[in-house]
């Protein structure tokens, strides 16, 4: 009898684990569908619900950690890559979610991150900028052309910072490769530009920028996020 009970308990545990894993896959797929529809995405994003067991989180309506990998994201004609949204402390009442409602779905924090490729940055740059790459917390650019009638050939170090209009890029030092040294103030006037990416899909402005070999990794964090607010913000942004 003890062996039979042991076998039954093991079987029950396996069934519960299987049901849990099936449940989390269904939920991840459903979240992916909703996000794709909400943001008019061409492809359904990958969703990962962390924490075990899932069913306990679902019944309680509280999830520790949910990640959404969106991929490419376009804002004001500029496409960034590797977009991810990391949500912590998600509250999603089962009674509403099961009916497809997001009215009371909230997240304690939602952090979006993405990579702005250097090709995208150079596309927005003045014609004198021929190459862009990382240099510590700044960028290094190769320059060829002329400023104020003087030939320009060399490299410059440019800083990047988030602004309301997008990622602002401006020189902080210029090398001349033996040519006439042009005053930095003149270089700034001609070689300052903005990449028009200021927001990411959490309804918050970019607050952190870090150069990487592939491009600028940018991130934005929003506190006490309501999913419906993100949807409204996206619709307003699409209408602008």
Buried (B, 14 or more C-beta within 10 A) or exposed (E): EEEEEEEEEEEEEEEEEEEBBEBBEEBBEBBBEBBBEBBEBEEBBEBEBEEEBBBEBBEEBBBEBBBBBBBEBEBEEBBBBBBBBBBBBBBBBEEBBEEEBBEBBBBEBBBBBBBBBBEBBBEBBBEBBBEBEBEEEBBBBBBBBEBEEBBBBBBBBBBBEBEEEBBBBBBEEBBBEEEEEBEBEBBBEBBBBBBEBBBBBBBBBBEEBEBEEEBBBBBBBBEEBBBBBBBEBBEEEEEE
